[in-house]
Amino acid sequence: MRNKRFMKPLTADVQLYTAKMDAKPIVIFIDQELVGRGVIERITEDSIKVKGEYFMRGVCEFKCEG
């Protein structure tokens, strides 16, 4: 049995909305640099809001433990 944790990219809208509904903590990267973490508060066509800050979907990579 494997006990390793890995980060799963959230690329599809359904993945982002599921993470929001389940209140799963996510991490946000820009160019492989960690720039934020927390629970998704709001999702728009262009951005994801986490801890009161908006992260642009076209620039950032969103991941959660999977």
C-alpha positions as CSV (number, residue, x, y, z in Angstrom):
1,M,0.0,0.0,0.0
2,R,1.4,3.4,-1.0
3,N,1.3,6.1,1.7
4,K,2.8,8.9,-0.4
5,R,0.9,12.1,-0.8
6,F,1.0,14.0,-4.0
7,M,-0.4,17.2,-5.3
8,K,-3.1,16.9,-8.0
9,P,-3.5,19.8,-10.4
10,L,-6.9,21.3,-10.6
11,T,-7.4,22.2,-14.2
12,A,-11.1,21.7,-14.9
13,D,-13.9,23.8,-13.5
14,V,-15.5,20.7,-12.0
15,Q,-12.3,20.0,-10.0
16,L,-12.2,23.5,-8.7
17,Y,-15.9,23.6,-7.7
18,T,-15.5,20.2,-6.0
19,A,-12.5,21.4,-4.0
20,K,-14.6,24.5,-3.0
21,M,-17.6,22.5,-2.0
22,D,-15.5,20.0,0.0
23,A,-13.5,22.9,1.6
24,K,-10.3,21.2,0.6
25,P,-7.2,23.2,1.2
26,I,-5.4,24.1,-2.1
27,V,-2.0,25.5,-2.9
28,I,-1.3,28.1,-5.6
29,F,1.9,28.3,-7.7
30,I,3.2,30.8,-10.2
31,D,6.2,29.4,-12.2
32,Q,6.7,26.7,-9.6
33,E,6.8,29.2,-6.7
34,L,4.3,28.8,-3.9
35,V,2.3,32.0,-3.7
36,G,-0.7,31.0,-1.7
37,R,-2.7,28.4,0.1
38,G,-6.1,28.0,1.7
39,V,-9.7,27.1,0.9
40,I,-11.4,28.4,-2.2
41,E,-13.8,31.2,-1.3
42,R,-15.0,32.2,-4.8
43,I,-14.5,31.1,-8.4
44,T,-14.9,33.3,-11.4
45,E,-14.2,32.8,-15.1
46,D,-10.8,34.6,-14.6
47,S,-9.8,34.1,-11.0
48,I,-9.9,32.0,-7.8
49,K,-10.3,33.8,-4.5
50,V,-8.4,32.3,-1.5
51,K,-8.0,34.0,1.9
52,G,-9.4,37.3,0.4
53,E,-6.9,37.4,-2.4
54,Y,-7.7,36.8,-6.1
55,F,-5.4,34.6,-8.2
56,M,-5.6,34.7,-11.9
57,R,-6.5,31.4,-13.5
58,G,-4.4,32.1,-16.6
59,V,-1.2,32.7,-14.6
60,C,-1.5,30.4,-11.6
61,E,-1.4,26.7,-11.1
62,F,-3.9,25.3,-8.5
63,K,-3.2,22.0,-6.7
64,C,-4.7,20.0,-3.9
65,E,-3.7,16.8,-2.1
66,G,-5.0,13.9,-4.1
